[in-house]
Amino acid sequence: NLGWPKCVSQSRCLQLGILILEVFTGRKPTDEQFDGEFSLRQWVDEAFPVAISDVIDSHVLNESNTTPTKDQLL
């Protein structure tokens, strides 16, 4: 066990996956751009792997390779 929670059902795995996408993109599945047939998962899927930096939140993608300051984390 690598410290990840055990997924007891497929829906829990899906919930965990969506949560991870929210953290890395800074977007929620309920954002305006994700209505109807277009979802957060599809947005990331279409960007992967060529344009993945276009969907990663700039606070997560620290291009300077430095440790974020306390202000950046808040």
PQR file of N, CA, C, O and H, with PARSE charges and radii, in Angstrom:
ATOM      1  N   ASN A   1       0.846  -1.185   0.000 -0.4000 1.5000
ATOM      2  CA  ASN A   1       0.000   0.000   0.000 -0.0000 2.0000
ATOM      3  C   ASN A   1       0.883   1.236   0.000  0.5500 1.7000
ATOM      4  O   ASN A   1       1.737   1.385   0.874 -0.5500 1.4000
ATOM      5  N   LEU A   2       0.690   2.120  -0.961 -0.4000 1.5000
ATOM      6  CA  LEU A   2       1.507   3.319  -1.097 -0.0000 2.0000
ATOM      7  C   LEU A   2       0.922   4.527  -0.374  0.5500 1.7000
ATOM      8  O   LEU A   2       1.303   5.661  -0.663 -0.5500 1.4000
ATOM      9  H   LEU A   2      -0.004   1.999  -1.671  0.4000 1.0000
ATOM     10  N   GLY A   3       0.013   4.301   0.551 -0.4000 1.5000
ATOM     11  CA  GLY A   3      -0.593   5.406   1.262 -0.0000 2.0000
ATOM     12  C   GLY A   3      -1.859   5.917   0.618  0.5500 1.7000
ATOM     13  O   GLY A   3      -2.523   6.790   1.177 -0.5500 1.4000
ATOM     14  H   GLY A   3      -0.296   3.380   0.785  0.4000 1.0000
ATOM     15  N   TRP A   4      -2.215   5.391  -0.557 -0.4000 1.5000
ATOM     16  CA  TRP A   4      -3.452   5.779  -1.221 -0.0000 2.0000
ATOM     17  C   TRP A   4      -4.596   5.015  -0.583  0.5500 1.7000
ATOM     18  O   TRP A   4      -4.435   3.856  -0.201 -0.5500 1.4000
ATOM     19  H   TRP A   4      -1.675   4.682  -1.011  0.4000 1.0000
ATOM     20  N   PRO A   5      -5.744   5.650  -0.465 -0.5600 1.5000
ATOM     21  CA  PRO A   5      -6.894   4.926   0.083  0.2800 2.0000
ATOM     22  C   PRO A   5      -7.330   3.824  -0.871  0.5500 1.7000
ATOM     23  O   PRO A   5      -7.237   3.973  -2.090 -0.5500 1.4000
ATOM     24  N   LYS A   6      -7.798   2.732  -0.319 -0.4000 1.5000
ATOM     25  CA  LYS A   6      -8.306   1.666  -1.166 -0.0000 2.0000
ATOM     26  C   LYS A   6      -9.649   2.096  -1.736  0.5500 1.7000
ATOM     27  O   LYS A   6     -10.526   2.567  -1.012 -0.5500 1.4000
ATOM     28  H   LYS A   6      -7.873   2.610   0.671  0.4000 1.0000
ATOM     29  N   CYS A   7      -9.791   1.928  -3.020 -0.4000 1.5000
ATOM     30  CA  CYS A   7     -11.062   2.247  -3.653 -0.0000 2.0000
ATOM     31  C   CYS A   7     -11.984   1.052  -3.462  0.5500 1.7000
ATOM     32  O   CYS A   7     -11.723  -0.034  -3.979 -0.5500 1.4000
ATOM     33  H   CYS A   7      -9.078   1.545  -3.607  0.4000 1.0000
ATOM     34  N   VAL A   8     -13.051   1.259  -2.724 -0.4000 1.5000
ATOM     35  CA  VAL A   8     -13.943   0.146  -2.442 -0.0000 2.0000
ATOM     36  C   VAL A   8     -14.984  -0.040  -3.539  0.5500 1.7000
ATOM     37  O   VAL A   8     -15.662  -1.066  -3.590 -0.5500 1.4000
ATOM     38  H   VAL A   8     -13.262   2.141  -2.304  0.4000 1.0000
ATOM     39  N   SER A   9     -15.107   0.928  -4.393 -0.4000 1.5000
ATOM     40  CA  SER A   9     -16.035   0.786  -5.506 -0.0000 2.0000
ATOM     41  C   SER A   9     -15.552   1.634  -6.672  0.5500 1.7000
ATOM     42  O   SER A   9     -14.690   2.499  -6.516 -0.5500 1.4000
ATOM     43  H   SER A   9     -14.556   1.762  -4.351  0.4000 1.0000
ATOM     44  N   GLN A  10     -16.115   1.373  -7.828 -0.4000 1.5000
ATOM     45  CA  GLN A  10     -15.740   2.131  -9.020 -0.0000 2.0000
ATOM     46  C   GLN A  10     -16.090   3.605  -8.857  0.5500 1.7000
ATOM     47  O   GLN A  10     -15.355   4.469  -9.335 -0.5500 1.4000
ATOM     48  H   GLN A  10     -16.815   0.670  -7.954  0.4000 1.0000
ATOM     49  N   SER A  11     -17.203   3.904  -8.188 -0.4000 1.5000
ATOM     50  CA  SER A  11     -17.596   5.308  -8.018 -0.0000 2.0000
ATOM     51  C   SER A  11     -16.623   6.053  -7.123  0.5500 1.7000
ATOM     52  O   SER A  11     -16.380   7.239  -7.345 -0.5500 1.4000
ATOM     53  H   SER A  11     -17.800   3.202  -7.800  0.4000 1.0000
ATOM     54  N   ARG A  12     -16.059   5.397  -6.122 -0.4000 1.5000
ATOM     55  CA  ARG A  12     -15.063   6.049  -5.270 -0.0000 2.0000
ATOM     56  C   ARG A  12     -13.787   6.339  -6.063  0.5500 1.7000
ATOM     57  O   ARG A  12     -13.161   7.381  -5.870 -0.5500 1.4000
ATOM     58  H   ARG A  12     -16.257   4.434  -5.942  0.4000 1.0000
ATOM     59  N   CYS A  13     -13.406   5.438  -6.939 -0.4000 1.5000
ATOM     60  CA  CYS A  13     -12.234   5.671  -7.788 -0.0000 2.0000
ATOM     61  C   CYS A  13     -12.483   6.859  -8.714  0.5500 1.7000
ATOM     62  O   CYS A  13     -11.594   7.683  -8.926 -0.5500 1.4000
ATOM     63  H   CYS A  13     -13.915   4.591  -7.096  0.4000 1.0000
ATOM     64  N   LEU A  14     -13.682   6.941  -9.259 -0.4000 1.5000
ATOM     65  CA  LEU A  14     -14.043   8.057 -10.129 -0.0000 2.0000
ATOM     66  C   LEU A  14     -14.006   9.367  -9.342  0.5500 1.7000
ATOM     67  O   LEU A  14     -13.490  10.370  -9.836 -0.5500 1.4000
ATOM     68  H   LEU A  14     -14.404   6.271  -9.086  0.4000 1.0000
ATOM     69  N   GLN A  15     -14.548   9.366  -8.121 -0.4000 1.5000
ATOM     70  CA  GLN A  15     -14.535  10.563  -7.281 -0.0000 2.0000
ATOM     71  C   GLN A  15     -13.108  11.004  -6.990  0.5500 1.7000
ATOM     72  O   GLN A  15     -12.808  12.197  -7.042 -0.5500 1.4000
ATOM     73  H   GLN A  15     -14.967   8.551  -7.719  0.4000 1.0000
ATOM     74  N   LEU A  16     -12.234  10.066  -6.688 -0.4000 1.5000
ATOM     75  CA  LEU A  16     -10.835  10.381  -6.415 -0.0000 2.0000
ATOM     76  C   LEU A  16     -10.175  10.960  -7.664  0.5500 1.7000
ATOM     77  O   LEU A  16      -9.414  11.923  -7.572 -0.5500 1.4000
ATOM     78  H   LEU A  16     -12.478   9.097  -6.646  0.4000 1.0000
ATOM     79  N   GLY A  17     -10.459  10.384  -8.820 -0.4000 1.5000
ATOM     80  CA  GLY A  17      -9.894  10.883 -10.070 -0.0000 2.0000
ATOM     81  C   GLY A  17     -10.329  12.309 -10.372  0.5500 1.7000
ATOM     82  O   GLY A  17      -9.514  13.135 -10.784 -0.5500 1.4000
ATOM     83  H   GLY A  17     -11.077   9.601  -8.894  0.4000 1.0000
ATOM     84  N   ILE A  18     -11.603  12.600 -10.169 -0.4000 1.5000
ATOM     85  CA  ILE A  18     -12.115  13.953 -10.403 -0.0000 2.0000
ATOM     86  C   ILE A  18     -11.486  14.925  -9.412  0.5500 1.7000
ATOM     87  O   ILE A  18     -11.130  16.043  -9.785 -0.5500 1.4000
ATOM     88  H   ILE A  18     -12.265  11.930  -9.834  0.4000 1.0000
ATOM     89  N   LEU A  19     -11.346  14.517  -8.168 -0.4000 1.5000
ATOM     90  CA  LEU A  19     -10.707  15.373  -7.162 -0.0000 2.0000
ATOM     91  C   LEU A  19      -9.270  15.701  -7.564  0.5500 1.7000
ATOM     92  O   LEU A  19      -8.831  16.841  -7.413 -0.5500 1.4000
ATOM     93  H   LEU A  19     -11.635  13.609  -7.865  0.4000 1.0000
ATOM     94  N   ILE A  20      -8.544  14.723  -8.068 -0.4000 1.5000
ATOM     95  CA  ILE A  20      -7.164  14.950  -8.514 -0.0000 2.0000
ATOM     96  C   ILE A  20      -7.146  15.926  -9.690  0.5500 1.7000
ATOM     97  O   ILE A  20      -6.290  16.809  -9.750 -0.5500 1.4000
ATOM     98  H   ILE A  20      -8.900  13.797  -8.191  0.4000 1.0000
ATOM     99  N   LEU A  21      -8.090  15.771 -10.629 -0.4000 1.5000
ATOM    100  CA  LEU A  21      -8.170  16.715 -11.749 -0.0000 2.0000
ATOM    101  C   LEU A  21      -8.466  18.121 -11.257  0.5500 1.7000
ATOM    102  O   LEU A  21      -7.894  19.085 -11.768 -0.5500 1.4000
ATOM    103  H   LEU A  21      -8.786  15.053 -10.581  0.4000 1.0000
ATOM    104  N   GLU A  22      -9.352  18.258 -10.268 -0.4000 1.5000
ATOM    105  CA  GLU A  22      -9.665  19.570  -9.708 -0.0000 2.0000
ATOM    106  C   GLU A  22      -8.432  20.215  -9.097  0.5500 1.7000
ATOM    107  O   GLU A  22      -8.190  21.406  -9.294 -0.5500 1.4000
ATOM    108  H   GLU A  22      -9.816  17.476  -9.852  0.4000 1.0000
ATOM    109  N   VAL A  23      -7.656  19.441  -8.362 -0.4000 1.5000
ATOM    110  CA  VAL A  23      -6.458  19.974  -7.703 -0.0000 2.0000
ATOM    111  C   VAL A  23      -5.445  20.451  -8.734  0.5500 1.7000
ATOM    112  O   VAL A  23      -4.894  21.545  -8.605 -0.5500 1.4000
ATOM    113  H   VAL A  23      -7.852  18.474  -8.202  0.4000 1.0000
ATOM    114  N   PHE A  24      -5.198  19.644  -9.746 -0.4000 1.5000
ATOM    115  CA  PHE A  24      -4.166  19.990 -10.719 -0.0000 2.0000
ATOM    116  C   PHE A  24      -4.589  21.058 -11.724  0.5500 1.7000
ATOM    117  O   PHE A  24      -3.742  21.784 -12.245 -0.5500 1.4000
ATOM    118  H   PHE A  24      -5.645  18.755  -9.850  0.4000 1.0000
ATOM    119  N   THR A  25      -5.893  21.162 -12.002 -0.4000 1.5000
ATOM    120  CA  THR A  25      -6.332  22.148 -12.989 -0.0000 2.0000
ATOM    121  C   THR A  25      -6.854  23.434 -12.361  0.5500 1.7000
ATOM    122  O   THR A  25      -6.904  24.470 -13.026 -0.5500 1.4000
ATOM    123  H   THR A  25      -6.581  20.572 -11.579  0.4000 1.0000
ATOM    124  N   GLY A  26      -7.240  23.382 -11.101 -0.4000 1.5000
ATOM    125  CA  GLY A  26      -7.841  24.546 -10.467 -0.0000 2.0000
ATOM    126  C   GLY A  26      -9.262  24.791 -10.960  0.5500 1.7000
ATOM    127  O   GLY A  26      -9.813  25.870 -10.740 -0.5500 1.4000
ATOM    128  H   GLY A  26      -7.200  22.541 -10.562  0.4000 1.0000
ATOM    129  N   ARG A  27      -9.854  23.819 -11.614 -0.4000 1.5000
ATOM    130  CA  ARG A  27     -11.218  23.923 -12.155 -0.0000 2.0000
ATOM    131  C   ARG A  27     -12.108  22.892 -11.475  0.5500 1.7000
ATOM    132  O   ARG A  27     -11.630  21.896 -10.933 -0.5500 1.4000
ATOM    133  H   ARG A  27      -9.407  22.942 -11.793  0.4000 1.0000
ATOM    134  N   LYS A  28     -13.395  23.149 -11.513 -0.4000 1.5000
ATOM    135  CA  LYS A  28     -14.385  22.221 -10.971 -0.0000 2.0000
ATOM    136  C   LYS A  28     -15.240  21.689 -12.117  0.5500 1.7000
ATOM    137  O   LYS A  28     -15.426  22.372 -13.124 -0.5500 1.4000
ATOM    138  H   LYS A  28     -13.783  23.958 -11.953  0.4000 1.0000
ATOM    139  N   PRO A  29     -15.756  20.478 -11.968 -0.5600 1.5000
ATOM    140  CA  PRO A  29     -16.612  19.927 -13.024  0.2800 2.0000
ATOM    141  C   PRO A  29     -17.864  20.761 -13.258  0.5500 1.7000
ATOM    142  O   PRO A  29     -18.521  20.608 -14.287 -0.5500 1.4000
ATOM    143  N   THR A  30     -18.202  21.637 -12.324 -0.4000 1.5000
ATOM    144  CA  THR A  30     -19.393  22.474 -12.447 -0.0000 2.0000
ATOM    145  C   THR A  30     -19.109  23.843 -13.061  0.5500 1.7000
ATOM    146  O   THR A  30     -20.026  24.654 -13.187 -0.5500 1.4000
ATOM    147  H   THR A  30     -17.668  21.761 -11.488  0.4000 1.0000
ATOM    148  N   ASP A  31     -17.857  24.120 -13.448 -0.4000 1.5000
ATOM    149  CA  ASP A  31     -17.527  25.390 -14.099 -0.0000 2.0000
ATOM    150  C   ASP A  31     -18.332  25.541 -15.392  0.5500 1.7000
ATOM    151  O   ASP A  31     -18.693  24.550 -16.027 -0.5500 1.4000
ATOM    152  H   ASP A  31     -17.112  23.461 -13.346  0.4000 1.0000
ATOM    153  N   GLU A  32     -18.608  26.794 -15.773 -0.4000 1.5000
ATOM    154  CA  GLU A  32     -19.446  27.092 -16.943 -0.0000 2.0000
ATOM    155  C   GLU A  32     -19.004  26.394 -18.221  0.5500 1.7000
ATOM    156  O   GLU A  32     -19.840  25.954 -19.010 -0.5500 1.4000
ATOM    157  H   GLU A  32     -18.315  27.598 -15.257  0.4000 1.0000
ATOM    158  N   GLN A  33     -17.688  26.291 -18.429 -0.4000 1.5000
ATOM    159  CA  GLN A  33     -17.215  25.712 -19.691 -0.0000 2.0000
ATOM    160  C   GLN A  33     -17.521  24.216 -19.804  0.5500 1.7000
ATOM    161  O   GLN A  33     -17.469  23.653 -20.897 -0.5500 1.4000
ATOM    162  H   GLN A  33     -17.010  26.649 -17.788  0.4000 1.0000
ATOM    163  N   PHE A  34     -17.838  23.580 -18.685 -0.4000 1.5000
ATOM    164  CA  PHE A  34     -18.121  22.138 -18.688 -0.0000 2.0000
ATOM    165  C   PHE A  34     -19.619  21.901 -18.575  0.5500 1.7000
ATOM    166  O   PHE A  34     -20.111  21.433 -17.548 -0.5500 1.4000
ATOM    167  H   PHE A  34     -17.880  24.037 -17.797  0.4000 1.0000
ATOM    168  N   ASP A  35     -20.330  22.228 -19.636 -0.4000 1.5000
ATOM    169  CA  ASP A  35     -21.766  21.994 -19.635 -0.0000 2.0000
ATOM    170  C   ASP A  35     -22.116  21.045 -20.771  0.5500 1.7000
ATOM    171  O   ASP A  35     -21.388  20.937 -21.757 -0.5500 1.4000
ATOM    172  H   ASP A  35     -19.930  22.608 -20.470  0.4000 1.0000
ATOM    173  N   GLY A  36     -23.196  20.388 -20.622 -0.4000 1.5000
ATOM    174  CA  GLY A  36     -23.631  19.476 -21.678 -0.0000 2.0000
ATOM    175  C   GLY A  36     -22.702  18.297 -21.860  0.5500 1.7000
ATOM    176  O   GLY A  36     -22.474  17.521 -20.933 -0.5500 1.4000
ATOM    177  H   GLY A  36     -23.788  20.475 -19.820  0.4000 1.0000
ATOM    178  N   GLU A  37     -22.170  18.169 -23.058 -0.4000 1.5000
ATOM    179  CA  GLU A  37     -21.355  17.012 -23.418 -0.0000 2.0000
ATOM    180  C   GLU A  37     -19.868  17.159 -23.085  0.5500 1.7000
ATOM    181  O   GLU A  37     -19.137  16.169 -23.115 -0.5500 1.4000
ATOM    182  H   GLU A  37     -22.355  18.799 -23.811  0.4000 1.0000
ATOM    183  N   PHE A  38     -19.408  18.368 -22.768 -0.4000 1.5000
ATOM    184  CA  PHE A  38     -17.978  18.613 -22.537 -0.0000 2.0000
ATOM    185  C   PHE A  38     -17.693  18.630 -21.037  0.5500 1.7000
ATOM    186  O   PHE A  38     -18.303  19.404 -20.299 -0.5500 1.4000
ATOM    187  H   PHE A  38     -20.002  19.172 -22.743  0.4000 1.0000
ATOM    188  N   SER A  39     -16.773  17.783 -20.582 -0.4000 1.5000
ATOM    189  CA  SER A  39     -16.504  17.643 -19.151 -0.0000 2.0000
ATOM    190  C   SER A  39     -15.057  18.009 -18.814  0.5500 1.7000
ATOM    191  O   SER A  39     -14.211  18.155 -19.697 -0.5500 1.4000
ATOM    192  H   SER A  39     -16.278  17.154 -21.181  0.4000 1.0000
ATOM    193  N   LEU A  40     -14.802  18.150 -17.535 -0.4000 1.5000
ATOM    194  CA  LEU A  40     -13.445  18.404 -17.039 -0.0000 2.0000
ATOM    195  C   LEU A  40     -12.507  17.294 -17.489  0.5500 1.7000
ATOM    196  O   LEU A  40     -11.389  17.558 -17.932 -0.5500 1.4000
ATOM    197  H   LEU A  40     -15.489  18.032 -16.817  0.4000 1.0000
ATOM    198  N   ARG A  41     -12.963  16.054 -17.374 -0.4000 1.5000
ATOM    199  CA  ARG A  41     -12.145  14.914 -17.786 -0.0000 2.0000
ATOM    200  C   ARG A  41     -11.828  14.974 -19.275  0.5500 1.7000
ATOM    201  O   ARG A  41     -10.697  14.693 -19.672 -0.5500 1.4000
ATOM    202  H   ARG A  41     -13.871  15.840 -17.013  0.4000 1.0000
ATOM    203  N   GLN A  42     -12.794  15.330 -20.099 -0.4000 1.5000
ATOM    204  CA  GLN A  42     -12.562  15.429 -21.544 -0.0000 2.0000
ATOM    205  C   GLN A  42     -11.583  16.555 -21.868  0.5500 1.7000
ATOM    206  O   GLN A  42     -10.735  16.409 -22.748 -0.5500 1.4000
ATOM    207  H   GLN A  42     -13.713  15.558 -19.777  0.4000 1.0000
ATOM    208  N   TRP A  43     -11.700  17.677 -21.160 -0.4000 1.5000
ATOM    209  CA  TRP A  43     -10.806  18.817 -21.367 -0.0000 2.0000
ATOM    210  C   TRP A  43      -9.360  18.415 -21.118  0.5500 1.7000
ATOM    211  O   TRP A  43      -8.475  18.719 -21.919 -0.5500 1.4000
ATOM    212  H   TRP A  43     -12.389  17.796 -20.445  0.4000 1.0000
ATOM    213  N   VAL A  44      -9.125  17.727 -20.004 -0.4000 1.5000
ATOM    214  CA  VAL A  44      -7.764  17.276 -19.680 -0.0000 2.0000
ATOM    215  C   VAL A  44      -7.322  16.198 -20.667  0.5500 1.7000
ATOM    216  O   VAL A  44      -6.182  16.208 -21.132 -0.5500 1.4000
ATOM    217  H   VAL A  44      -9.843  17.480 -19.353  0.4000 1.0000
ATOM    218  N   ASP A  45      -8.215  15.280 -20.982 -0.4000 1.5000
ATOM    219  CA  ASP A  45      -7.890  14.194 -21.906 -0.0000 2.0000
ATOM    220  C   ASP A  45      -7.464  14.726 -23.271  0.5500 1.7000
ATOM    221  O   ASP A  45      -6.521  14.209 -23.870 -0.5500 1.4000
ATOM    222  H   ASP A  45      -9.140  15.272 -20.605  0.4000 1.0000
ATOM    223  N   GLU A  46      -8.147  15.748 -23.762 -0.4000 1.5000
ATOM    224  CA  GLU A  46      -7.802  16.329 -25.063 -0.0000 2.0000
ATOM    225  C   GLU A  46      -6.454  17.050 -25.029  0.5500 1.7000
ATOM    226  O   GLU A  46      -5.774  17.135 -26.051 -0.5500 1.4000
ATOM    227  H   GLU A  46      -8.913  16.168 -23.276  0.4000 1.0000
ATOM    228  N   ALA A  47      -6.069  17.563 -23.875 -0.4000 1.5000
ATOM    229  CA  ALA A  47      -4.798  18.286 -23.753 -0.0000 2.0000
ATOM    230  C   ALA A  47      -3.619  17.344 -23.536  0.5500 1.7000
ATOM    231  O   ALA A  47      -2.472  17.737 -23.749 -0.5500 1.4000
ATOM    232  H   ALA A  47      -6.622  17.494 -23.045  0.4000 1.0000
ATOM    233  N   PHE A  48      -3.881  16.117 -23.119 -0.4000 1.5000
ATOM    234  CA  PHE A  48      -2.813  15.182 -22.770 -0.0000 2.0000
ATOM    235  C   PHE A  48      -2.306  14.465 -24.003  0.5500 1.7000
ATOM    236  O   PHE A  48      -3.123  14.059 -24.829 -0.5500 1.4000
ATOM    237  H   PHE A  48      -4.813  15.798 -22.946  0.4000 1.0000
ATOM    238  N   PRO A  49      -1.017  14.287 -24.174 -0.5600 1.5000
ATOM    239  CA  PRO A  49       0.103  14.805 -23.407  0.2800 2.0000
ATOM    240  C   PRO A  49       0.691  16.087 -23.987  0.5500 1.7000
ATOM    241  O   PRO A  49       1.494  16.751 -23.332 -0.5500 1.4000
ATOM    242  N   VAL A  50       0.299  16.440 -25.203 -0.4000 1.5000
ATOM    243  CA  VAL A  50       0.946  17.533 -25.929 -0.0000 2.0000
ATOM    244  C   VAL A  50       0.780  18.896 -25.254  0.5500 1.7000
ATOM    245  O   VAL A  50       1.746  19.648 -25.128 -0.5500 1.4000
ATOM    246  H   VAL A  50      -0.354  15.901 -25.735  0.4000 1.0000
ATOM    247  N   ALA A  51      -0.427  19.212 -24.827 -0.4000 1.5000
ATOM    248  CA  ALA A  51      -0.707  20.545 -24.288 -0.0000 2.0000
ATOM    249  C   ALA A  51      -1.107  20.500 -22.813  0.5500 1.7000
ATOM    250  O   ALA A  51      -1.890  21.334 -22.358 -0.5500 1.4000
ATOM    251  H   ALA A  51      -1.212  18.602 -24.929  0.4000 1.0000
ATOM    252  N   ILE A  52      -0.581  19.543 -22.075 -0.4000 1.5000
ATOM    253  CA  ILE A  52      -0.987  19.379 -20.677 -0.0000 2.0000
ATOM    254  C   ILE A  52      -0.682  20.618 -19.844  0.5500 1.7000
ATOM    255  O   ILE A  52      -1.399  20.905 -18.886 -0.5500 1.4000
ATOM    256  H   ILE A  52       0.055  18.865 -22.444  0.4000 1.0000
ATOM    257  N   SER A  53       0.353  21.346 -20.186 -0.4000 1.5000
ATOM    258  CA  SER A  53       0.677  22.558 -19.427 -0.0000 2.0000
ATOM    259  C   SER A  53      -0.388  23.637 -19.608  0.5500 1.7000
ATOM    260  O   SER A  53      -0.453  24.576 -18.815 -0.5500 1.4000
ATOM    261  H   SER A  53       0.936  21.113 -20.964  0.4000 1.0000
ATOM    262  N   ASP A  54      -1.223  23.517 -20.639 -0.4000 1.5000
ATOM    263  CA  ASP A  54      -2.312  24.475 -20.853 -0.0000 2.0000
ATOM    264  C   ASP A  54      -3.464  24.275 -19.869  0.5500 1.7000
ATOM    265  O   ASP A  54      -4.241  25.201 -19.636 -0.5500 1.4000
ATOM    266  H   ASP A  54      -1.171  22.754 -21.283  0.4000 1.0000
ATOM    267  N   VAL A  55      -3.583  23.092 -19.295 -0.4000 1.5000
ATOM    268  CA  VAL A  55      -4.689  22.824 -18.378 -0.0000 2.0000
ATOM    269  C   VAL A  55      -4.261  22.763 -16.919  0.5500 1.7000
ATOM    270  O   VAL A  55      -5.107  22.805 -16.026 -0.5500 1.4000
ATOM    271  H   VAL A  55      -2.951  22.340 -19.484  0.4000 1.0000
ATOM    272  N   ILE A  56      -2.961  22.665 -16.664 -0.4000 1.5000
ATOM    273  CA  ILE A  56      -2.481  22.621 -15.284 -0.0000 2.0000
ATOM    274  C   ILE A  56      -2.511  24.023 -14.694  0.5500 1.7000
ATOM    275  O   ILE A  56      -2.054  24.980 -15.320 -0.5500 1.4000
ATOM    276  H   ILE A  56      -2.273  22.631 -17.389  0.4000 1.0000
ATOM    277  N   ASP A  57      -3.052  24.138 -13.486 -0.4000 1.5000
ATOM    278  CA  ASP A  57      -3.119  25.419 -12.785 -0.0000 2.0000
ATOM    279  C   ASP A  57      -1.709  25.970 -12.610  0.5500 1.7000
ATOM    280  O   ASP A  57      -0.797  25.233 -12.237 -0.5500 1.4000
ATOM    281  H   ASP A  57      -3.424  23.361 -12.978  0.4000 1.0000
ATOM    282  N   SER A  58      -1.526  27.251 -12.873 -0.4000 1.5000
ATOM    283  CA  SER A  58      -0.191  27.863 -12.785 -0.0000 2.0000
ATOM    284  C   SER A  58       0.384  27.780 -11.374  0.5500 1.7000
ATOM    285  O   SER A  58       1.603  27.807 -11.208 -0.5500 1.4000
ATOM    286  H   SER A  58      -2.267  27.850 -13.176  0.4000 1.0000
ATOM    287  N   HIS A  59      -0.463  27.679 -10.362 -0.4000 1.5000
ATOM    288  CA  HIS A  59       0.037  27.536  -8.995 -0.0000 2.0000
ATOM    289  C   HIS A  59       0.638  26.156  -8.767  0.5500 1.7000
ATOM    290  O   HIS A  59       1.516  25.990  -7.919 -0.5500 1.4000
ATOM    291  H   HIS A  59      -1.453  27.657 -10.497  0.4000 1.0000
ATOM    292  N   VAL A  60       0.173  25.175  -9.514 -0.4000 1.5000
ATOM    293  CA  VAL A  60       0.718  23.823  -9.414 -0.0000 2.0000
ATOM    294  C   VAL A  60       1.943  23.689 -10.300  0.5500 1.7000
ATOM    295  O   VAL A  60       2.942  23.083  -9.912 -0.5500 1.4000
ATOM    296  H   VAL A  60      -0.540  25.309 -10.203  0.4000 1.0000
ATOM    297  N   LEU A  61       1.857  24.258 -11.492 -0.4000 1.5000
ATOM    298  CA  LEU A  61       2.955  24.197 -12.449 -0.0000 2.0000
ATOM    299  C   LEU A  61       3.916  25.336 -12.154  0.5500 1.7000
ATOM    300  O   LEU A  61       3.784  26.428 -12.707 -0.5500 1.4000
ATOM    301  H   LEU A  61       1.046  24.750 -11.807  0.4000 1.0000
ATOM    302  N   ASN A  62       4.874  25.083 -11.289 -0.4000 1.5000
ATOM    303  CA  ASN A  62       5.808  26.110 -10.849 -0.0000 2.0000
ATOM    304  C   ASN A  62       7.000  26.092 -11.798  0.5500 1.7000
ATOM    305  O   ASN A  62       7.938  25.318 -11.613 -0.5500 1.4000
ATOM    306  H   ASN A  62       4.981  24.196 -10.840  0.4000 1.0000
ATOM    307  N   GLU A  63       6.957  26.941 -12.802 -0.4000 1.5000
ATOM    308  CA  GLU A  63       7.959  26.921 -13.866 -0.0000 2.0000
ATOM    309  C   GLU A  63       9.354  27.307 -13.401  0.5500 1.7000
ATOM    310  O   GLU A  63      10.337  26.974 -14.062 -0.5500 1.4000
ATOM    311  H   GLU A  63       6.194  27.570 -12.952  0.4000 1.0000
ATOM    312  N   SER A  64       9.457  28.003 -12.278 -0.4000 1.5000
ATOM    313  CA  SER A  64      10.776  28.419 -11.819 -0.0000 2.0000
ATOM    314  C   SER A  64      11.486  27.324 -11.031  0.5500 1.7000
ATOM    315  O   SER A  64      12.640  27.482 -10.634 -0.5500 1.4000
ATOM    316  H   SER A  64       8.658  28.275 -11.741  0.4000 1.0000
ATOM    317  N   ASN A  65      10.782  26.205 -10.806 -0.4000 1.5000
ATOM    318  CA  ASN A  65      11.352  25.079 -10.053 -0.0000 2.0000
ATOM    319  C   ASN A  65      11.842  25.481  -8.672  0.5500 1.7000
ATOM    320  O   ASN A  65      12.841  24.953  -8.184 -0.5500 1.4000
ATOM    321  H   ASN A  65       9.844  26.077 -11.128  0.4000 1.0000
ATOM    322  N   THR A  66      11.148  26.403  -8.053 -0.4000 1.5000
ATOM    323  CA  THR A  66      11.472  26.792  -6.679 -0.0000 2.0000
ATOM    324  C   THR A  66      10.348  26.378  -5.761  0.5500 1.7000
ATOM    325  O   THR A  66       9.242  26.080  -6.213 -0.5500 1.4000
ATOM    326  H   THR A  66      10.337  26.831  -8.449  0.4000 1.0000
ATOM    327  N   THR A  67      10.625  26.358  -4.500 -0.4000 1.5000
ATOM    328  CA  THR A  67       9.603  26.025  -3.518 -0.0000 2.0000
ATOM    329  C   THR A  67       8.641  27.200  -3.396  0.5500 1.7000
ATOM    330  O   THR A  67       9.080  28.341  -3.255 -0.5500 1.4000
ATOM    331  H   THR A  67      11.524  26.600  -4.134  0.4000 1.0000
ATOM    332  N   PRO A  68       7.341  26.941  -3.448 -0.5600 1.5000
ATOM    333  CA  PRO A  68       6.374  28.027  -3.341  0.2800 2.0000
ATOM    334  C   PRO A  68       6.471  28.719  -1.978  0.5500 1.7000
ATOM    335  O   PRO A  68       6.751  28.080  -0.964 -0.5500 1.4000
ATOM    336  N   THR A  69       6.240  30.005  -1.973 -0.4000 1.5000
ATOM    337  CA  THR A  69       6.237  30.730  -0.721 -0.0000 2.0000
ATOM    338  C   THR A  69       4.901  30.529  -0.012  0.5500 1.7000
ATOM    339  O   THR A  69       3.948  30.021  -0.603 -0.5500 1.4000
ATOM    340  H   THR A  69       6.013  30.524  -2.797  0.4000 1.0000
ATOM    341  N   LYS A  70       4.838  30.923   1.235 -0.4000 1.5000
ATOM    342  CA  LYS A  70       3.604  30.786   2.006 -0.0000 2.0000
ATOM    343  C   LYS A  70       2.473  31.552   1.331  0.5500 1.7000
ATOM    344  O   LYS A  70       1.343  31.067   1.274 -0.5500 1.4000
ATOM    345  H   LYS A  70       5.612  31.336   1.715  0.4000 1.0000
ATOM    346  N   ASP A  71       2.770  32.751   0.816 -0.4000 1.5000
ATOM    347  CA  ASP A  71       1.745  33.550   0.131 -0.0000 2.0000
ATOM    348  C   ASP A  71       1.207  32.863  -1.117  0.5500 1.7000
ATOM    349  O   ASP A  71       0.019  32.976  -1.418 -0.5500 1.4000
ATOM    350  H   ASP A  71       3.688  33.146   0.863  0.4000 1.0000
ATOM    351  N   GLN A  72       2.059  32.155  -1.844 -0.4000 1.5000
ATOM    352  CA  GLN A  72       1.623  31.457  -3.048 -0.0000 2.0000
ATOM    353  C   GLN A  72       0.700  30.294  -2.708  0.5500 1.7000
ATOM    354  O   GLN A  72      -0.186  29.954  -3.492 -0.5500 1.4000
ATOM    355  H   GLN A  72       3.025  32.063  -1.599  0.4000 1.0000
ATOM    356  N   LEU A  73       0.901  29.687  -1.554 -0.4000 1.5000
ATOM    357  CA  LEU A  73       0.089  28.542  -1.160 -0.0000 2.0000
ATOM    358  C   LEU A  73      -1.268  28.963  -0.615  0.5500 1.7000
ATOM    359  O   LEU A  73      -2.207  28.167  -0.622 -0.5500 1.4000
ATOM    360  H   LEU A  73       1.621  29.963  -0.917  0.4000 1.0000
ATOM    361  N   LEU A  74      -1.385  30.176  -0.153 -0.4000 1.5000
ATOM    362  CA  LEU A  74      -2.646  30.621   0.455 -0.0000 2.0000
ATOM    363  C   LEU A  74      -3.551  31.232  -0.525  0.5500 1.7000
ATOM    364  O   LEU A  74      -4.650  31.656  -0.169 -0.5500 1.4000
ATOM    365  H   LEU A  74      -0.622  30.823  -0.148  0.4000 1.0000
TER
END
